[in-house]
């Protein structure tokens, strides 16, 4: 009986070690690559926060800008976040540069003169759409308020 208990204990320990090794440790190799506008030192948490903001601001999911390959038998696609194959990703980079310039070069100067304006973000113009709202005709129709 004693041998069976030892065998069981060793088996459980080995299984536990294999299970723990399946959770990959974070290494420098796991840092995002091909970042051209965002800081290369960005934390994973900050990167996810920014990406979630983009997603919500444009009303899209990750695959709008990023390459995803469906793998048979898996519930989730295999992501190639570094790929520049989608034009939407490059458009997003240009829009990020534009927004940063507007905030620093224009709105930033207004802030020094007083209360100033709030920074613009993707949602400022996109309002949950992939194309920015650029004309009054594009605005959602709201009920007219009487004064």
C-alpha positions as CSV (number, residue, x, y, z in Angstrom):
1,X,0.0,0.0,0.0
2,X,2.8,2.4,0.8
3,X,4.3,2.1,-2.7
4,X,1.0,3.1,-4.2
5,X,0.7,6.2,-2.1
6,X,4.3,7.2,-3.1
7,X,3.5,6.6,-6.7
8,X,0.4,8.6,-6.4
9,X,2.2,11.5,-4.8
10,X,5.0,11.5,-7.4
11,X,2.4,11.4,-10.2
12,X,0.5,14.3,-8.7
13,X,3.7,16.3,-8.3
14,X,4.7,15.6,-11.9
15,X,1.3,16.5,-13.2
16,X,1.3,19.7,-11.2
17,X,4.7,20.7,-12.5
18,X,3.6,20.0,-16.1
19,X,0.4,22.0,-15.5
20,X,2.4,25.0,-14.1
21,X,4.9,24.9,-17.0
22,X,2.0,25.2,-19.4
23,X,1.4,28.7,-18.1
24,X,4.2,30.5,-20.0
25,X,6.3,32.9,-18.0
26,X,6.5,36.5,-19.3
27,X,9.8,37.1,-21.1
28,X,11.2,40.1,-23.0
29,X,10.5,38.1,-26.1
30,X,6.8,38.5,-25.4
31,X,6.9,42.3,-25.7
32,X,4.8,43.7,-28.5
33,X,6.8,44.1,-31.7
34,X,6.3,46.4,-34.7
35,X,5.0,49.3,-32.6
36,X,5.5,52.5,-34.7
37,X,3.5,55.1,-32.9
38,X,2.9,53.7,-29.4
39,X,5.9,53.5,-27.0
40,X,7.9,50.4,-27.3
41,X,8.1,50.3,-23.5
42,X,4.3,50.3,-23.1
43,X,3.0,47.9,-20.5
44,X,0.7,45.1,-21.5
45,X,-2.1,46.6,-19.4
46,X,-1.8,50.0,-21.0
47,X,-1.7,48.5,-24.5
48,X,-4.9,46.5,-23.8
49,X,-6.6,49.7,-22.4
50,X,-5.7,51.7,-25.5
51,X,-6.8,48.9,-27.9
52,X,-10.1,48.5,-26.0
53,X,-10.6,52.2,-26.4
54,X,-10.0,52.0,-30.1
55,X,-12.3,49.1,-30.4
56,X,-15.1,50.8,-28.6
57,X,-14.6,54.2,-30.3
58,X,-14.9,52.7,-33.8
59,X,-17.4,49.9,-32.9
60,X,-15.1,47.2,-34.1
61,X,-13.3,44.1,-32.8
62,X,-9.5,43.3,-32.9
63,X,-9.7,41.7,-36.4
64,X,-10.7,45.0,-37.9
65,X,-7.0,46.1,-37.8
66,X,-5.2,42.9,-36.9
67,X,-4.7,39.7,-38.8
68,X,-6.5,36.7,-37.3
69,X,-6.3,33.1,-38.6
70,X,-9.0,30.7,-37.7
71,X,-7.6,27.3,-36.5
72,X,-9.8,24.3,-36.9
73,X,-10.7,22.8,-33.5
74,X,-9.8,26.0,-31.6
75,X,-12.3,28.5,-30.1
76,X,-10.0,31.4,-30.6
77,X,-8.1,32.6,-33.7
78,X,-4.3,32.8,-33.9
79,X,-3.4,36.5,-33.9
80,X,-0.6,38.1,-35.8
81,X,-0.6,41.5,-34.1
82,X,2.8,42.5,-35.7
83,X,1.5,42.1,-39.3
84,X,1.0,45.2,-41.4
85,X,-1.1,43.4,-43.9
86,X,-4.3,45.3,-43.1
87,X,-4.7,48.8,-44.4
88,X,-6.9,49.7,-41.5
89,X,-3.9,49.2,-39.1
90,X,-1.8,51.7,-41.1
91,X,-4.8,54.1,-41.2
92,X,-5.1,53.8,-37.4
93,X,-1.4,54.8,-37.0
94,X,-1.9,57.9,-39.2
95,X,-5.0,58.8,-37.3
96,X,-3.1,58.4,-34.0
97,X,-0.3,60.7,-35.2
98,X,-2.9,63.3,-36.3
99,X,-4.7,63.1,-33.0
100,X,-1.5,63.5,-31.1
101,X,-0.5,66.5,-33.2
102,X,-3.9,68.2,-32.7
103,X,-3.7,67.6,-29.0
104,X,-0.2,68.9,-28.5
105,X,0.2,71.5,-31.3
106,X,-3.3,73.1,-31.1
107,X,-5.3,72.2,-28.1
108,X,-2.2,72.1,-25.9
109,X,-1.6,75.8,-26.7
110,X,-5.2,76.7,-25.9
111,X,-4.8,75.0,-22.5
112,X,-1.9,77.4,-21.6
113,X,-4.2,80.4,-22.1
114,X,-6.9,79.3,-19.6
115,X,-9.2,76.4,-19.0
116,X,-8.7,75.2,-22.5
117,X,-10.4,72.2,-24.2
118,X,-10.5,68.6,-23.5
119,X,-8.1,66.3,-25.5
120,X,-9.6,64.7,-28.6
121,X,-9.7,61.0,-28.9
122,X,-10.9,58.5,-31.6
123,X,-14.4,58.6,-30.2
124,X,-14.5,62.4,-30.6
125,X,-15.1,62.0,-34.4
126,X,-15.9,58.3,-34.8
127,X,-18.6,58.0,-32.2
128,X,-18.8,54.2,-32.5
129,X,-18.4,54.2,-36.4
130,X,-15.5,53.1,-38.6
131,X,-15.7,56.3,-40.5
132,X,-15.5,59.6,-38.7
133,X,-18.5,61.8,-38.6
134,X,-17.4,64.8,-40.8
135,X,-20.6,66.7,-41.6
136,X,-23.7,67.9,-39.8
137,X,-25.7,65.6,-42.0
138,X,-23.9,62.6,-40.4
139,X,-24.9,63.5,-36.9
140,X,-27.5,61.3,-35.2
141,X,-30.9,63.1,-35.3
142,X,-31.9,64.2,-31.9
143,X,-35.3,65.5,-30.9
144,X,-35.4,69.3,-31.2
145,X,-35.4,71.0,-27.8
146,X,-37.7,74.0,-27.2
147,X,-36.2,77.0,-25.4
